[in-house]
Structures are given as structure tokens and as C-alpha cells.
Amino acid sequence: MDARISRLLDRQEIEHVIHCYCRGIDRRDLALVRACYHDDATDRHGSFFGTADEYVAWVDGLLARYRFTTHSLNQITIEFGDAPDLAAAESYGLSVHRGDPAKPHQNLVTAFRYLDRFERRAGAWKIASRVALGEWSLRIPAEAWWDVPASHAASARDESDPLYALLAAVGGRRGAGTT
């Protein structure tokens, strides 16, 4: 295969892992989040630093505080060096967090960057180390929210989300590293 096409496929696989991570966080699908990391990976996320398994346990407690989160990626830049199975990825994003109505201070929009070292092992690109950088946050006043009417299809932060029925209907897989 042409080396340029191979690198395009590598980029696509790496971006897919980053997107699956965000899906996993927003759907609170912790198995999907964990699948984005190699077994010996580390993550430095704000006040947290530890292994991928420790991160998943930590972020679950953090996510429990919110009614929902939405992570949107704005740009992903992937750089390859001389080693064919190593890559650096920088991802810019915005996230919206809505807290419990009794805790309006948790309603935030945050700009962030992920700095990821990706490694391809056994044919799969996954995160070997991540540093999550917070750029800025804005609080959203409680009165600024407009709830989606009950008559609309609703999202969920678990397997009852309509996404999983769609994936099942098309025979899709939901794990990182799948295309």
C-alpha cells in the first residue's frame, strides 16, 4: 500500500479513537472510554494523574455529578515522527456540563485540549498517555437553560440512549478501534 494512504488510514483510526472517547464520556459508557487506552496508559486530567483504570474510576465519580455532558471536538492535529507506530495528537474541544438543579455552579462551558501520545500495538492505535489541558471555563446561569420538551426524543447517559438501538439495528460495534 502507498505510504501516504497508509498514513491517512492511521490518522483516521486515531481520530476515531478520540471521537469514541468523547462518545464514551458523554454516554457514560465507561467500557468504551477504557477501550481507548492501552493497558499501561496514563492520564493527567486536571487534579488527577494515574493509570487508565484509575482514570475511568475517577471520571465516573465526576460524571455522576452532571445531568449531562457534551464534548465537541474542533480540530485534531496528528503528527508522526520517524517511528511508524508512534503519533502525537493535539485535539481542541469544548465541553458543556449541566449539573443538578440544586448545584447551578456546576453548569459550565469549558475549552480544553487533549495532548495524546498514541501507539499502535498489535495493529490497534490507542492512547498511551494523555494530558488534558483546561483553557478556560464559563459558568452558565441556571435561568439560561431551556429544557428540551418531553415530546422530543431524549438522549440518555447509558445503554438506553437511542444511539445503541441504532448501532444494533445496523449491526454496528461500539468500541474504540472499530471502523
N, C-alpha and C positions, 0 to 999 in steps of 0.2 A: 504494500500500500504506500502511496505517496506520503512522504513525511509531513507535508502541510495538511493533508486530510487527516492523518493520524492525530496531529496536534489539535485540529478543530474538534475531533471527537473527544479528545482528552478534555478540552475546555468545556464542551457540552456536558460531559459526565460530572466534572467538578461543579459547574453551575447547578446541575440537577441536585447534587448533594446539599448545596447551600439552600436551594429552594425547599427541599424536603425538610431540612432543619426548621425553617420558618413555619412550614405547614405543621410539623410536629409540635412546635411551641404553641401555635395558635389553636390547634385542635386538642391540645394537651395529650397528644399521642406520644408518650414518653418512650415507647419502644422504637418509634420512628426517629425521635431525637437521638437515642442511643446508637441506632444503626448508622448514623452519620459519622461516627468516630471510630478510629481503630481502638483495639482493646487497651492499649497502653497510652492512649491520648491524654492530654491535659487541656484544661480550660481555665483561663483567668477572666472572670466576668465580674466587674465591679469589685466588691469586697471579697469575692470568692476566688480561691485558687485551689485546684485539685485535679483528681482523675476524672475521666469521663463518667464513670459510675457515680462518683461523689457529686459531680455537677448535676446529673439527672435527678438525684435525690434532692439536692438543694433547690434546683429550679422548680421542682414540683411544689415544694412548700411556698415558693414565691408566687407561682401562678395561681395557687389556691386563693390568694388574696383578691383576685380580679374576677369580675364578671366575664370579661373577655379581653383578649389582646389581639392586635392586628399588626403584623410585621410586613412592611413593603420594602423591597429592595430597589434601589435607584440605579446603581451601576456596580458592576463586578469587573474588576481588572485582574487578570490571571497572567503571571509571569513564570516562564520556565527557564531554568538555568541549564547547565551542562548535563546534569544527571537526568536521565529520561523519566524517572519515576518520582520526581520531586517538583512541587509547584508552590508558588506563593500567591494567595488570593486576597485582595482587598475588596470588601463589599461595603458600600454605603447604604444606609437604610433609615427608615422612620418607623417608629412603633407607636401605637396608640394603646393605652391601658385604661380600662374603666374599672374602678373599684366598687366596692359595696356602697350603696347609697348613704350609709351612715359614716363613710370614710371618704368624703369628697377630695381629700388631699391626695388620694391615690389616682385620680384622674389626670393622666399625663400624655403628652406627645413628646417623644424622645428621638433625637437624631443620634445615630450610632455608626460605628464602623466595626467590622469583623476583620481581623488580620489572621489569616489561616495559613498554616503550613499543611499542605496536602501531600500525601504519599500514596503511591499506587503499590499495593501489596496483594499478591495472589490475584492480580488482574482488576482489583477494585480500588478506585480513588476514594479516600476518606480523610477526614481531618485527623492530623497527628498532633497538632497543637493549635489552640485558638487564644487570641487576646481580643476581648470585646472592649471597645473604647466608647465611652459616652461623650458626645459632643456638646449637647445642650438638652434641656427639658423645659417644657411649658406646662403649667397646670391648666386644666380645663375646668371652668366653673360648673358646678352641678346644674345650674339653670341653662347651660348651653347645650345640654344633651337633648336630643329628640329621639325617643324610643320608636323603633320600628313597630308598626301596628301588628296586633296579634293575628290579623288576617293574612299577613305575609309569611312566606316560607321563612323559617328561622334557622340560624346556624346553632351548632352545639359544640361544646368542648370535649366531646367524647365520640364513641362509635355511632351514636345516633345522628351525627351530622349527616346531612344529605349527600355529602361527598362520598361516604363509604358505600352507600347504596348505588351510586353512580359507578364507582370503581368495580363493585361486584357485578353490576349489570354488563359491563364491557369485559369482564374477566381480567381487570387490571390488578396490578400489585401495588402496594402502598409503601414499600420500603425504600430507603436510600440505596442508591447504587443500581436501581432498576430504571429502565428506559421505556 
